[in-house]
């Protein structure tokens, strides 16, 4: 026997078992001896009762197939929820980015048009033409003429059916009296 170790009188199988556990094991062994009629001496095979046969559906964590399916469904839901929020954020930001990009393109086109208009208005002849056309300006000494084209008179608005010039309250009174208008 190695030095520093005390001998163990309980046998090899019960080396690190606490005393309370030993009592439970002793009770179990004595109950088993009574029901099966065998001794708990080493070397003699122990017979297990038929009701304590191992279940092949237990799996790794001793869960039934229904519980495994429920745990799997729960894991799928948790994963879907953990992916849903970032995915929704990504999609909304992508749409917002596309909208901002289209707005940027429109603004660049507008800036080009305004720069072109600025170039046009830097020419004094163009400014004079704009003033004459839009504002009606004339040079000193010129005589402005305004030609007005006569317009055809607008047709009268169409009359509503049953509108013979009788006020509505008379029409209502005539309908109460049963008169035709």
Backbone as CSV, one residue per row, in Angstrom:
resi,resn,N_x,N_y,N_z,CA_x,CA_y,CA_z,C_x,C_y,C_z
1,UNK,0.850,-1.169,0.000,0.000,0.000,0.000,0.897,1.233,0.000
2,UNK,0.546,2.273,-0.810,1.373,3.476,-0.867,1.355,4.221,0.441
3,UNK,2.416,4.936,0.665,2.525,5.697,1.908,1.594,6.890,1.869
4,UNK,1.022,7.219,3.002,0.164,8.393,3.106,-1.298,8.074,2.874
5,UNK,-1.626,6.839,2.534,-3.025,6.502,2.297,-3.490,5.545,3.373
6,UNK,-4.639,5.825,3.838,-5.219,4.916,4.824,-5.969,3.824,4.099
7,UNK,-6.072,2.705,4.732,-6.783,1.602,4.084,-8.273,1.884,4.104
8,UNK,-8.916,1.421,3.074,-10.353,1.655,2.954,-11.058,0.341,3.195
9,UNK,-11.839,0.290,4.243,-12.481,-0.972,4.608,-13.787,-1.172,3.847
10,UNK,-14.330,-0.134,3.216,-15.610,-0.289,2.537,-15.457,-0.927,1.172
11,UNK,-14.322,-0.995,0.622,-14.152,-1.576,-0.703,-13.844,-0.491,-1.707
12,UNK,-13.560,-0.921,-2.879,-13.078,-0.001,-3.903,-14.177,0.919,-4.429
13,UNK,-15.389,0.492,-4.502,-16.472,1.260,-5.106,-16.949,2.430,-4.280
14,UNK,-16.644,2.461,-2.995,-17.199,3.511,-2.144,-16.105,4.361,-1.546
15,UNK,-15.153,4.740,-2.321,-14.015,5.484,-1.818,-14.384,6.918,-1.422
16,UNK,-15.044,7.676,-2.285,-15.324,9.091,-2.022,-16.808,9.353,-1.794
17,UNK,-17.536,8.423,-1.245,-18.965,8.578,-1.042,-19.201,9.107,0.365
18,UNK,-19.986,10.169,0.504,-20.265,10.705,1.851,-21.109,9.716,2.661
19,UNK,-21.066,9.834,3.973,-21.781,8.876,4.831,-23.288,8.841,4.588
20,UNK,-23.917,9.977,4.304,-25.368,9.968,4.097,-25.727,9.180,2.848
21,UNK,-24.875,9.250,1.844,-25.105,8.513,0.604,-24.900,7.014,0.828
22,UNK,-23.953,6.681,1.707,-23.701,5.278,2.010,-24.928,4.633,2.646
23,UNK,-25.632,5.385,3.508,-26.813,4.844,4.155,-27.915,4.579,3.130
24,UNK,-28.068,5.487,2.193,-29.092,5.308,1.167,-28.760,4.096,0.319
25,UNK,-27.491,3.929,-0.027,-27.066,2.810,-0.857,-27.259,1.491,-0.093
26,UNK,-26.979,1.516,1.189,-27.138,0.299,1.994,-28.607,-0.101,2.057
27,UNK,-29.502,0.864,2.236,-30.930,0.558,2.267,-31.396,-0.004,0.930
28,UNK,-30.896,0.570,-0.147,-31.287,0.130,-1.475,-30.798,-1.301,-1.730
29,UNK,-29.573,-1.568,-1.316,-29.032,-2.908,-1.516,-29.814,-3.946,-0.707
30,UNK,-30.177,-3.603,0.522,-30.909,-4.567,1.333,-32.313,-4.774,0.773
31,UNK,-32.932,-3.734,0.254,-34.269,-3.881,-0.339,-34.183,-4.718,-1.601
32,UNK,-33.115,-4.587,-2.337,-32.945,-5.347,-3.569,-32.732,-6.824,-3.249
33,UNK,-32.002,-7.102,-2.191,-31.755,-8.489,-1.805,-33.050,-9.171,-1.411
34,UNK,-33.940,-8.408,-0.776,-35.206,-9.000,-0.336,-36.093,-9.322,-1.527
35,UNK,-36.132,-8.424,-2.532,-37.042,-8.639,-3.663,-36.505,-9.648,-4.663
36,UNK,-35.213,-9.665,-4.902,-34.665,-10.558,-5.925,-34.121,-11.853,-5.350
37,UNK,-33.777,-11.860,-4.108,-33.266,-13.075,-3.495,-31.793,-13.288,-3.778
38,UNK,-31.056,-12.302,-4.226,-29.633,-12.451,-4.486,-28.856,-11.663,-3.465
39,UNK,-27.633,-11.972,-3.340,-26.790,-11.255,-2.395,-26.072,-10.136,-3.116
40,UNK,-25.568,-9.191,-2.361,-24.844,-8.080,-2.959,-23.351,-8.320,-2.892
41,UNK,-22.979,-9.559,-2.815,-21.568,-9.913,-2.757,-20.994,-9.757,-4.140
42,UNK,-19.761,-9.372,-4.182,-19.113,-9.183,-5.476,-18.996,-10.494,-6.189
43,UNK,-19.104,-10.369,-7.516,-18.941,-11.558,-8.308,-20.268,-12.194,-8.665
44,UNK,-21.287,-12.029,-7.850,-22.585,-12.575,-8.180,-23.344,-11.567,-9.032
45,UNK,-23.903,-12.003,-10.113,-24.632,-11.067,-10.977,-25.903,-10.587,-10.312
46,UNK,-26.172,-9.316,-10.488,-27.406,-8.729,-9.959,-28.446,-8.745,-11.067
47,UNK,-29.599,-9.147,-10.722,-30.680,-9.121,-11.706,-31.468,-7.836,-11.527
48,UNK,-31.747,-7.221,-12.647,-32.542,-5.993,-12.591,-34.003,-6.337,-12.842
49,UNK,-34.886,-5.643,-12.183,-36.306,-5.886,-12.448,-36.641,-5.453,-13.880
50,UNK,-37.634,-6.058,-14.470,-38.018,-5.771,-15.856,-38.541,-4.349,-16.014
51,UNK,-39.116,-3.773,-14.965,-39.691,-2.430,-15.078,-38.626,-1.351,-15.154
52,UNK,-37.392,-1.663,-14.801,-36.344,-0.646,-14.789,-35.473,-0.724,-16.033
53,UNK,-35.987,-1.261,-17.124,-35.204,-1.372,-18.354,-34.944,0.019,-18.915
54,UNK,-33.799,0.177,-19.562,-33.427,1.473,-20.122,-34.342,1.823,-21.288
55,UNK,-34.700,3.075,-21.367,-35.522,3.551,-22.469,-34.614,4.007,-23.594
56,UNK,-34.898,3.567,-24.794,-34.053,3.951,-25.926,-34.454,5.308,-26.481
57,UNK,-35.543,5.906,-26.005,-35.978,7.205,-26.515,-35.451,8.355,-25.684
58,UNK,-34.656,8.088,-24.678,-34.191,9.127,-23.779,-33.269,10.122,-24.434
59,UNK,-32.431,9.710,-25.314,-31.524,10.629,-25.969,-30.384,11.026,-25.068
60,UNK,-29.650,12.030,-25.480,-28.458,12.444,-24.754,-28.793,13.082,-23.411
61,UNK,-29.864,13.847,-23.341,-30.206,14.547,-22.107,-31.416,13.947,-21.428
62,UNK,-31.742,12.705,-21.751,-32.866,11.981,-21.173,-34.184,12.725,-21.365
63,UNK,-34.400,13.288,-22.572,-35.640,13.987,-22.893,-36.456,13.144,-23.853
64,UNK,-37.754,13.196,-23.694,-38.612,12.479,-24.632,-38.614,13.215,-25.968
65,UNK,-39.117,12.566,-26.977,-39.101,13.179,-28.308,-39.975,14.428,-28.342
66,UNK,-41.058,14.448,-27.595,-41.917,15.638,-27.551,-41.190,16.797,-26.901
67,UNK,-40.500,16.516,-25.828,-39.752,17.588,-25.153,-38.604,18.080,-26.015
68,UNK,-37.940,17.134,-26.723,-36.866,17.562,-27.624,-37.408,18.458,-28.730
69,UNK,-38.583,18.109,-29.257,-39.196,18.925,-30.305,-39.559,20.304,-29.754
70,UNK,-40.072,20.347,-28.512,-40.423,21.631,-27.901,-39.178,22.480,-27.683
71,UNK,-38.107,21.865,-27.214,-36.851,22.607,-27.007,-36.308,23.099,-28.335
72,UNK,-36.381,22.269,-29.360,-35.917,22.672,-30.689,-36.751,23.829,-31.226
73,UNK,-38.073,23.757,-31.051,-38.946,24.854,-31.493,-38.631,26.130,-30.732
74,UNK,-38.380,26.009,-29.442,-38.027,27.172,-28.635,-36.715,27.784,-29.116
75,UNK,-35.731,26.939,-29.416,-34.454,27.451,-29.926,-34.621,28.138,-31.272
76,UNK,-35.445,27.565,-32.134,-35.691,28.193,-33.445,-36.361,29.553,-33.259
77,UNK,-37.329,29.631,-32.357,-38.001,30.920,-32.095,-37.031,31.949,-31.546
78,UNK,-36.191,31.551,-30.623,-35.215,32.482,-30.046,-34.259,32.973,-31.123
79,UNK,-33.810,32.055,-31.969,-32.892,32.458,-33.042,-33.596,33.377,-34.033
80,UNK,-34.856,33.085,-34.369,-35.596,33.936,-35.299,-35.791,35.329,-34.715
81,UNK,-36.124,35.396,-33.426,-36.304,36.709,-32.801,-34.987,37.471,-32.691
82,UNK,-33.905,36.762,-32.451,-32.627,37.455,-32.335,-32.135,37.940,-33.691
83,UNK,-32.595,37.323,-34.766,-32.203,37.751,-36.108,-33.188,38.785,-36.662
84,UNK,-34.435,38.766,-36.214,-35.476,39.611,-36.793,-35.192,41.100,-36.613
85,UNK,-34.812,41.520,-35.435,-34.604,42.948,-35.179,-33.440,43.504,-36.004
86,UNK,-32.272,42.875,-36.007,-31.206,43.406,-36.861,-31.540,43.348,-38.349
87,UNK,-32.276,42.325,-38.766,-32.656,42.225,-40.168,-33.615,43.342,-40.556
88,UNK,-34.579,43.619,-39.689,-35.519,44.711,-39.956,-34.780,46.041,-40.005
89,UNK,-33.849,46.251,-39.104,-33.054,47.482,-39.108,-32.239,47.592,-40.385
90,UNK,-31.635,46.491,-40.797,-30.832,46.498,-42.024,-31.689,46.845,-43.237
91,UNK,-32.865,46.227,-43.341,-33.726,46.483,-44.492,-34.238,47.919,-44.510
92,UNK,-34.618,48.448,-43.351,-35.108,49.830,-43.309,-33.980,50.812,-43.632
93,UNK,-32.783,50.544,-43.141,-31.665,51.425,-43.457,-31.284,51.336,-44.927
94,UNK,-31.416,50.150,-45.515,-31.116,50.002,-46.938,-32.113,50.797,-47.782
95,UNK,-33.412,50.754,-47.411,-34.417,51.530,-48.127,-34.173,53.024,-47.961
96,UNK,-33.825,53.428,-46.739,-33.546,54.839,-46.484,-32.320,55.301,-47.275
97,UNK,-31.317,54.448,-47.364,-30.123,54.777,-48.131,-30.452,54.946,-49.611
98,UNK,-31.306,54.079,-50.152,-31.711,54.197,-51.560,-32.478,55.493,-51.790
99,UNK,-33.351,55.864,-50.848,-34.103,57.117,-50.977,-33.156,58.317,-50.921
100,UNK,-32.195,58.281,-50.013,-31.233,59.379,-49.903,-30.377,59.478,-51.170
101,UNK,-30.029,58.342,-51.734,-29.217,58.336,-52.957,-29.999,58.951,-54.116
102,UNK,-31.275,58.592,-54.258,-32.080,59.174,-55.340,-32.271,60.672,-55.125
103,UNK,-32.441,61.097,-53.877,-32.574,62.527,-53.589,-31.269,63.250,-53.916
104,UNK,-30.143,62.620,-53.631,-28.850,63.230,-53.943,-28.683,63.420,-55.447
105,UNK,-29.101,62.413,-56.229,-29.007,62.514,-57.686,-29.885,63.646,-58.203
106,UNK,-31.116,63.744,-57.684,-32.014,64.835,-58.088,-31.420,66.193,-57.746
107,UNK,-30.830,66.313,-56.576,-30.235,67.593,-56.178,-29.021,67.938,-57.049
108,UNK,-28.240,66.942,-57.441,-27.111,67.208,-58.331,-27.594,67.716,-59.689
109,UNK,-28.670,67.130,-60.205,-29.248,67.591,-61.473,-29.738,69.022,-61.324
110,UNK,-30.393,69.318,-60.217,-30.901,70.672,-59.971,-29.744,71.662,-59.860
111,UNK,-28.652,71.274,-59.220,-27.489,72.160,-59.094,-26.904,72.440,-60.473
112,UNK,-26.812,71.417,-61.334,-26.287,71.628,-62.693,-27.166,72.592,-63.478
113,UNK,-28.500,72.420,-63.356,-29.420,73.319,-64.058,-29.272,74.754,-63.557
114,UNK,-29.147,74.937,-62.248,-28.996,76.290,-61.695,-27.663,76.910,-62.097
115,UNK,-26.602,76.107,-62.161,-25.319,76.646,-62.603,-25.381,77.061,-64.069
116,UNK,-26.101,76.270,-64.881,-26.269,76.627,-66.290,-27.078,77.919,-66.406
117,UNK,-28.125,78.027,-65.607,-28.949,79.260,-65.613,-28.114,80.448,-65.172
118,UNK,-27.225,80.271,-64.211,-26.342,81.343,-63.742,-25.415,81.783,-64.872
119,UNK,-24.895,80.806,-65.632,-24.039,81.132,-66.774,-24.816,81.942,-67.808
120,UNK,-26.063,81.562,-68.071,-26.886,82.287,-69.042,-27.133,83.719,-68.597
121,UNK,-27.402,83.890,-67.312,-27.719,85.243,-66.812,-26.486,86.111,-66.616
122,UNK,-25.310,85.548,-66.778,-24.117,86.383,-66.682,-23.908,87.194,-67.962
123,UNK,-24.615,86.829,-69.050,-24.560,87.566,-70.312,-25.556,88.733,-70.246
124,UNK,-25.121,90.010,-70.469,-26.040,91.164,-70.385,-27.155,91.092,-71.433
125,UNK,-26.912,90.522,-72.597,-27.947,90.440,-73.620,-29.080,89.522,-73.152
126,UNK,-28.735,88.456,-72.489,-29.756,87.527,-71.980,-30.582,88.183,-70.886
127,UNK,-29.939,88.967,-70.029,-30.656,89.667,-68.957,-31.649,90.653,-69.571
128,UNK,-31.211,91.366,-70.607,-32.099,92.328,-71.264,-33.283,91.609,-71.909
129,UNK,-33.038,90.486,-72.563,-34.125,89.741,-73.192,-35.119,89.238,-72.144
130,UNK,-34.624,88.770,-71.027,-35.507,88.302,-69.947,-36.346,89.462,-69.402
131,UNK,-35.719,90.634,-69.230,-36.443,91.796,-68.695,-37.531,92.244,-69.663
132,UNK,-37.248,92.220,-70.965,-38.257,92.625,-71.945,-39.400,91.602,-71.996
133,UNK,-39.081,90.311,-72.021,-40.112,89.285,-72.184,-40.952,89.117,-70.920
134,UNK,-40.325,88.997,-69.787,-41.056,88.671,-68.573,-41.602,89.884,-67.845
135,UNK,-40.854,90.988,-67.874,-41.262,92.137,-67.072,-41.827,93.287,-67.905
136,UNK,-41.677,93.212,-69.236,-42.222,94.268,-70.093,-41.386,95.532,-70.096
137,UNK,-40.110,95.481,-69.780,-39.249,96.653,-69.779,-38.967,97.098,-71.218
138,UNK,-38.774,98.418,-71.386,-38.381,99.002,-72.676,-37.226,99.955,-72.439
139,UNK,-36.448,100.215,-73.498,-35.352,101.180,-73.383,-35.926,102.595,-73.445
140,UNK,-35.177,103.512,-72.929,-35.654,104.902,-73.020,-35.778,105.313,-74.499
141,UNK,-36.901,105.920,-74.811,-37.152,106.386,-76.167,-37.955,105.388,-76.984
142,UNK,-38.119,104.167,-76.543,-38.907,103.183,-77.278,-40.374,103.310,-76.874
143,UNK,-41.249,102.975,-77.783,-42.676,103.020,-77.504,-43.180,101.588,-77.391
144,UNK,-43.700,101.239,-76.207,-44.205,99.866,-76.063,-45.622,99.747,-76.619
145,UNK,-45.903,98.680,-77.266,-47.242,98.383,-77.749,-47.681,97.052,-77.130
146,UNK,-48.893,97.057,-76.641,-49.461,95.834,-76.059,-50.664,95.459,-76.908
147,UNK,-50.611,94.302,-77.473,-51.702,93.830,-78.315,-52.514,92.830,-77.508
148,UNK,-53.788,93.138,-77.372,-54.679,92.228,-76.659,-55.557,91.526,-77.673
149,UNK,-55.555,90.247,-77.637,-56.372,89.445,-78.526,-57.714,89.220,-77.843
150,UNK,-58.797,89.542,-78.575,-60.103,89.327,-77.930,-60.371,87.834,-77.729
151,UNK,-60.961,87.553,-76.632,-61.273,86.160,-76.312,-62.760,85.912,-76.527
152,UNK,-63.081,84.729,-76.917,-64.482,84.358,-77.081,-65.123,84.293,-75.710
153,UNK,-66.388,84.715,-75.613,-67.037,84.659,-74.293,-67.169,83.213,-73.826
154,UNK,-67.027,83.037,-72.564,-67.114,81.692,-71.973,-68.557,81.214,-72.037
155,UNK,-68.777,79.966,-72.362,-70.156,79.455,-72.399,-70.730,79.421,-70.987
156,UNK,-72.044,79.607,-70.889,-72.650,79.574,-69.550,-72.535,78.170,-68.968
157,UNK,-72.460,78.080,-67.666,-72.340,76.765,-67.045,-73.592,75.928,-67.338
158,UNK,-73.427,74.659,-67.502,-74.596,73.814,-67.803,-75.552,73.792,-66.617
159,UNK,-76.834,73.746,-66.967,-77.858,73.740,-65.917,-78.081,72.317,-65.443
160,UNK,-78.313,72.186,-64.191,-78.585,70.874,-63.616,-79.960,70.417,-64.077
161,UNK,-80.167,69.101,-64.213,-81.493,68.630,-64.633,-82.546,69.019,-63.602
162,UNK,-83.661,69.465,-64.109,-84.760,69.877,-63.233,-84.578,71.287,-62.695
163,UNK,-83.582,72.002,-63.178,-83.345,73.367,-62.705,-84.064,74.325,-63.660
164,UNK,-85.258,74.739,-63.293,-86.043,75.623,-64.152,-86.167,77.013,-63.550
165,UNK,-85.273,77.376,-62.663,-85.268,78.714,-62.080,-86.136,78.835,-60.843
166,UNK,-86.740,77.777,-60.396,-87.592,77.807,-59.203,-86.705,77.544,-58.006
167,UNK,-86.825,78.355,-56.936,-86.009,78.113,-55.740,-86.319,76.738,-55.137
168,UNK,-85.364,76.231,-54.418,-85.463,74.883,-53.872,-86.627,74.745,-52.904
169,UNK,-86.910,75.795,-52.123,-87.976,75.680,-51.128,-89.343,75.624,-51.806
170,UNK,-89.475,76.287,-52.963,-90.742,76.177,-53.690,-90.893,74.789,-54.287
171,UNK,-89.774,74.230,-54.774,-89.831,72.865,-55.303,-90.228,71.887,-54.215
172,UNK,-89.704,72.091,-53.022,-90.040,71.201,-51.923,-91.511,71.359,-51.543
173,UNK,-91.994,72.594,-51.498,-93.393,72.820,-51.128,-94.326,72.232,-52.183
174,UNK,-93.927,72.390,-53.449,-94.745,71.812,-54.517,-94.758,70.295,-54.438
175,UNK,-93.650,69.688,-54.033,-93.632,68.233,-53.919,-94.487,67.774,-52.751
176,UNK,-94.564,68.574,-51.673,-95.425,68.230,-50.544,-96.881,68.323,-50.974
177,UNK,-97.227,69.347,-51.753,-98.602,69.529,-52.189,-98.962,68.576,-53.325
178,UNK,-97.950,67.993,-53.948,-98.211,67.056,-55.020,-98.349,67.730,-56.374
179,UNK,-97.897,68.968,-56.492,-97.978,69.683,-57.771,-96.759,69.335,-58.614
180,UNK,-96.957,69.271,-59.897,-95.868,69.087,-60.840,-95.322,70.455,-61.192
181,UNK,-94.041,70.571,-61.335,-93.469,71.862,-61.659,-93.271,72.042,-63.122
